[in-house]
Amino acid sequence: MADKRQTVYIDGQEVEITNWDKVLWPEAGWTKGDLIRYYTLAAPYLLTHLRDRPLTVTRYPEGIYGGSFYQKNCPAYAPSFVETVPIASGEKTINYILVQNRLTLVWLANQACIELHPWLSRCSHAQFPDWLVFDLDPAEGCDFDDTREIAFLVKKALDELGLISYPKLSGATGIHVYVPVQPKYPYSVTSSFVGAIGKILEAVYPAKVTTERLVKNRTGRVYIDHLQNLQGKTLAAPYSPRPHPLGTVAAPVTWEELKVVYPHDIHLGNVLTRLQTNPDPLAAGLDNRQSLDEALAAIGAAVT
């Protein structure tokens, strides 16, 4: 369209759109309009994983190569349909955005919010996550196949503890292994649990796994990051786009799919078609909140 500003109607309300044709992913040719369309059509899936969760976004107003910035506080100019939740952070209060409806997703797309990073807890129990995540990050000298191997080692360890887990492509080079938990454990416990499993795997597979925080000391191994489970830390939401040249998406997959899939296989150009024929694998975890009591006891971690 020729106009730089346009009003569209979503769910009976007006939303102002600007620079519809601005290219955000140059290699793929995807524009802000494509992002808006994606958020509109993928809303049922995105909202499943975003609703009631404090959100941090990463904005790319000039596209994925034009610089970016994180935003936690909801701006004062946000329209009335954007809900927020105030959460204390040190001596200040942050008014986090809550994505409760499709309108908010469209508004975020117009702000060039390519990455959506929700908390692992809902605002009704903000200090008690209902997900814990093993964030697997390949260090220099590793590739996605190495990360895939470690994801299956994590699954095996969780299986032995009686815990069901769900993998998600990060949309970059990593894999996120999600475990749904009952929201009765503070972040300190879920983070310690992930850290303890990481240490066990590191001890058994020292040439493949590391929990070393210094990047320079991780070479040739896959890093298991338990610190992403601390309160306020976030990961790309399921079905969030990523600032990758191919427009990849942080996509949940089945364990069977993880045997063969690669990050570039799921992107903005095909994820909606995929969702029409393949139910969201991670949605099952929403109704399968698990106790960690026995697993914590088994690995010698205290419930606090």
N, C-alpha and C positions, 0 to 999 in steps of 0.2 A: 504494500500500500504506500501511497505517496505521503500521507500525513504522518507527522512524527508523534501525534497524540491522538488517541482514540478511546472512546468509551464503549465497553462491552458489557453485556448483561449475563451474569452468572447466578443461577439459582434465584432469579428475580431481583437481583441487586446490581447496581452500577459499579464497575471497576474500571479505573482509568489505566490505559496501557500506553506506554511511550516507547518509541524506537523499536517497533515490532520487527523490523528487518535487520536490526543490529546483529552481526555475526558474532557468536560466542565461541563456536568451535570451528576455526578456519579450515582445517583439513577436511572435516566432515561436511562443512557448509551449513551446520545447524545454527539457527538464529534464536533470538529471544522469543520470537513467535513459536518456534518449535518447542522451546522449553515450556512456554505457557500451555501449549496444546498437550504436552506430555503430562504436566502436573494436573491439568484438567481431567484427562482420561485415566490417569493412574491414581487419581484421588482415593478411590475405595481401598487400594492396597497401601498407599502411603499413610492414609489416616489411621489404618489399623495399627501402624507402628509409631505414629507420632502423637495421636490424641492424648491429651492430659499429661504430656511430658514437656518439661522446660526445654527450650530449643536454642541452640547456638547455630548461626548460619555463617557461611563463607560467601561473600559477595564478589563477583567479577564483573564490574560495570562495563569494562572495555574488553571483555572476553577472557579466555583462559590464559592468554599471554600478556594481558594488559595490567597485571597486578591485581591483588585481592586483599580483602581484610575481613577479620572475624567481627561478628556483631552479636552481642548478648542482650544488651538493653533494647527494648522495643522503642523505636524512635517516636517522638512526640507527634509526628505527622501521620502516624498509622491511622487508618480508618477505624470506625467504631466496631466493625465486625471482627477485628483482630483482638482476641482475648489475651490477657497476660496474667502472670502470677508473680508476686513479689517474693524474692528469696534473699535473705540476708547473706552477705559475703564479706566477712571481716567487719569493718565499720560502715560499710555501705550496703545499700539494697539494690539488687538488680531486678528489673521488671522483664522477666523472660517472656518471650512469645510462646503462646500455646496454639498449636495448629489443630483447631477443633472443626474446621469445615473447609470445603473446597475453595471458598472465596479467599481464605487466607493463603492457601497454596498459590492461587493465581496472583495475588498481590506480591507474594514472595518472589515468584518468577519474574514479575515486572521489576523487582529490585535486583534482578540478576543474581539471585541466591541459588547458585548451582549446587552447593553442598548443604545438606540438612543434617544437623548433628543433635539428636535428642539425648536426653538423659536416660540412664538405665532404670530409673525409677519414675513413678508418676507423682504428680504434685500432691496428691492426697497422702502419700507416704514417701516424701521426698528423700528421707534419710535411709530408706530401706528399698534397695533395688529388687525388681522382679525378673531381671536378667543378670547373669554374669557372662563375661565374654573372654575367651582366649584369643588375644590379638597376636597373630603370627606374622612376623615381619622378616623376610629374607635379607640377610646381610650381604655385603659384597662377596662375590664368589658363589652365591646361591641363586637359583632361579625358581620359577613357580613350581616346577616338579618337586623340588626339595621341600617347598612349603607344603605342598599337597601331602607328601610323605609324613611330615610332622603332624598335619591335621589328623591323619588316620591314627597316629600314635596317641594323640590327645583323645580321640574317640575311644580307642581301646581302653585307655586308663579310666575314662568316665564310665564306659560300659561295665568295667570290673567293679566300679563303685555303685552300680545300679542307677546311673543317671543318663537320661536321654539327652542327646545334643543335636544341634542343627548347624550345618555349615553355611557360610555366606561368603561369596567373593567380595573382596574389599572394593573391587573396581580398579584397583591399582596392581600392586604386586603381591599383596598379602591375602590372608584368609582369616575370617573371624568365625570362631566356633562358639555358638550361643548355647547357654544352658538356662532354661526357665526355672526360677526358684520362687518359693513362697516369700512374700515381702515381709519377712520377720527378722532378717539378718542385716545388720548395718553394713555399709560399704567396706568398713575395715575388715569384716569377716569374709565377705565375698572376694575382696582383693587378696587377702591372705590365702584363701583357698586356692585361687588360681596360681598364686606365687608358689604354694607348696607343691602343686602338681607339676609346675614348671621345673622346680628344683629336683623332683624325683626323676623326671624325664631327662634332665640335664645330667644327672648322675649315671643313668643307665645308658644314655646315648651322647656322651660328651663331645663326640666329633660332629654331631648333627644338630644339637639343641644347645641354646645358651639363654641364660637369664641376666647376662652381663649388661649393665646399663650404659657403659661407655661404648659408643659405636665402633671405635677403632679396635676394640677387643672382641668383636663379634664375628670377624671375617670367617666365611666359609660355613657358617651355621645359621639356623633359623632362630630368631629371637622371640621368646614368649614373653609378652609384655603384660604383666598383671596390674601395672599402675593405671591402665585405662579403666580399671574398675573402681577407682576412687571417686568420691562424690564430686560432681562438676566436670569430670572427664567425659569425653564423648567420642563416638565413632560415627562414621557415615551411616545414616539410617538405611534400613532395607529399602531398596528401590530409589535411593538418592542418586542423582547423576554425579559424575566425577569429572574433574578438570583434565581429563585425558584426551589426547588428540582424536581418538576414535569415539569419544562421547560414551565411554563405558558407564555401567550402572553397578552399584553395590547390590548384587543380586543374590538372594537366597537360592540355594540349590539342594538337591537331595544328596545323600552320601553316595548313591550310585552314580549320579551325574558327576560328582566331584572326581571320580576316577578318570574322566576323560575331558572335562571342560577346561577352558582357559579364560582368563579375564576378558580378552577381546571378543569372546564369543557372544557376550550379552551386552547390548548397547542401546542407545536411544532409538535406533532404527528398527530394532526387533523385539524389544522387551515387552511391548504391549501385545504383540502377537503371541509371544510366549505365554503371557498371563491368561490369554483367552483359552489356551489349550492345556496349560499346566498350572494347577492350583498353587498358591503361595505355600512353599514347603515349611516356612517358618510360622505360619498362622497356627499350626497345631500346637505350638509351644504356649500360645496364649491361654489354652485350656489345660495345661499340663504343668502347673506350678509345683515344683518338687521340693521336698524337705532335704536339707543338707546335713541333718543331724548325724545320720549313720556314716555318711561320707567323711564328715569332719572327724568323727571318732576314729574312723579307719586309718586316716592319715596323721592322726595325733594332733589335729588343730582344735583348739578350744572354741566353743560357741560362746561369744560374749555379746 
